[in-house]
């Protein structure tokens, strides 16, 4: 007996399931890009301006948090990144 799911494995998704997976993929890419940005700024010591040692540590922690799975860690990482980058 064949498994029907195996037959549909190569077919493109349609409807709500396709939208759900597409949005999830975009969110993963956005979080990964934010993590790379935070890690690069922490390593180099420059974002939009020169960063203080404390800001570099915070950005390093934000990058690490963004690499961990979970909504809370992503929220902390994004918040820290936005706060540090938006400072003048």
N, C-alpha and C positions, 0 to 999 in steps of 0.2 A: 504494500500500500504506500502511496506517495503522500508526502506532506504538502498541503496547498501553499503553505508559507514559503517553501523552497521554490515553488514555481513562480511566485511573485517577487522574489528577492531582487531581480534586476529591473523591475518596472519602476518608473518614476512615481513619486507620491503625488497625490492630488488633494485639494481641499484643505481642511483645517490641519491635518497632520503635516502636510508639506509646509504650511505657514508656520506651524509650531517649531518644526525642525529648522527651518530657515532662520527664524528669529533667534533660536538657541545658538546656532552656528555663528551668527553675527555678534551675539553677546560674548561668546568665547573669544572671537577675534578681537573685539574691542578691549576686553580685559587683558588679553595677552599683549596688545599694543601698549596699553597703559603700564603694564608691568615692565616691559622693555624700556619704555621712556623713563620711568622712575629709577630703574636700575642704572641706566646710562647716566642720568643726571646725578645720581648719588656717586657714581664712580668717577665721573669727570669733575664734578663740583661746579657745574655751570648749567643753568636752565635758561631762563630769560635774562638772568643776571648771575653774578657770582653767588654761590651758596655758602652759608656759614656751616661750620662742622655739625652743629645740631640739626640743621635742615638736611644735611647729607645723611645723617643717621636716620632721621624720620623717613626720608625717601627710600632708604635701604629697607627699613621695616615695612614700608608701604609696598615696595616691590615684592618682598617675601610674602606678605599677606595676600597680594594679588595672585601669587602662584599657588596658594593653598586653595583647595576646593571649599566652597561655602559662600553663602550670601553675606554673612556677617564680616568675614575677612575681606571680601570684595568691597563691601561698603566702607570699611576702615581704610583700605588701600586707596580707593578712589577719592575719599574725603581728604585724606592726607595729601595726596597728589594735587588735588585742586587747590587746597589751602596754601601749600608751599608755592605752587606755580603762580597763583593769583596775587601773591604778595609783591609789593613794589620795592 
